[in-house]
Every structure is written in C-alpha cells, then in structure tokens.
Amino acid sequence: MAPQDIHGRENPPRLHIKDGKGGKDRYVPIAAGMVEELRQWWKGHRNRRWLFPSIGAPGTHEPLCQAQRCMAVGSVQEAFALARQQSGIHPKATVHTLRHCYATHLLEAGVNLRQLRDYLGHRSLDTTLIYTHLTQLSEARTQATLQALYQGLNR
C-alpha cells in the first residue's frame, strides 16, 4: 500500500486496496481518526512508495521489495505472531482471523451484507457468508427483535 492509497479527504475516508485477495482492487472505508494515525506512521519513515515498508538490507534505507509487493507474506505473518504474543489474544489467531473479525464486527454493527461483500472483495454473497458466524451479540439482537415484533402484534 502506498501513501497515496489513503483517501482521507473523501467522505467517507477510505483506503484503496490494490491487487488484494483474488487480484482485485477495491475501496474499504476507514475511520477518520485512522487517517491521521496512518499519516503519522508514514511521517515516521517517509518512504515515497510504501506505507508499510519492510526493513531493507543492512546499511540501506530502501525496503526489500519484489515485483509490486514490498512485504512478504511471511513477514506479515511473523509481525502478527509477535503482536499476538504481546497482546495475549488467542494463540491460534492468524492474519486471516482478522478478516473474520472485520466481517463479524461490521455485520454486528448493522453493515449491509452486500456492502461487506464489496469490502472483502468477494464476487458472491455465499463466499461472504462463510466469513460470518453467529455470535452472542447477534443472537441477543435477534431475540430483542423477535420480542419487539411479538409485542407489536399484541397491541
């Protein structure tokens, strides 16, 4: 991801994901506060090409990049493993777990399934449904909705 992939002045602010999963480009919304955090992160290294450059060869300030990607999948997984250990979250969580969490949290917050499909880069809603699962919050909302509907019938 390059610094210019942050579209913070748009409403809503969003990131341009290029060549994401399945080789697809897409835009995903981000919180306005996150735009400033990403800008501050970039100001810390000011790499013109990459928002998250990997560490370069010893004695250089250039990231190790291959083709269009600047950080190898293994590097991302290793960074996540270290963060996971420091945070104390579930020891079996993976980078892919973040996609599941993202989908679940947005659905629980009421984001439309079709919008979520686009954010995840899926062609089919069936694929998006795989990333969702029943949670205590969604079960509680279902029960509250059913109770409200039932009470509305008895008025």
ABEGO torsion letter per residue (X at the ends): XBAAABBAABOBBBBBBBGBBGGBBBBBBBBAAAAAAAAAAAAAAGBAABABBBBBBBGBABBBBBEABABBAAAAAAAAAAAAAAAGBBAABBAAAAAAAAAAAAAAAGBBAAAAAAAAGBABAAAAAAABBBBAAAAAAAAAAAAAAAAAAAX
